[in-house]
């Protein structure tokens, strides 16, 4: 659990962004640029087929409280 002071500091450093339904948040192959927390709604994780690059499939649905993007920030690997 975070202390109230640490929580305030973290919240102050965050930027709230809003996305429309169907809008991409990040794309496969993007450079790491942030850590995302779902505050409202849902986000689908859609992965392209590595062999063709054309077809894609939904591998997860993230909802309130879920997060993503942390691994790319730590490893500096493309998404």
Order of alpha helices (4+ residues) and beta strands (2+ residues): alpha-beta-beta-beta-beta-alpha
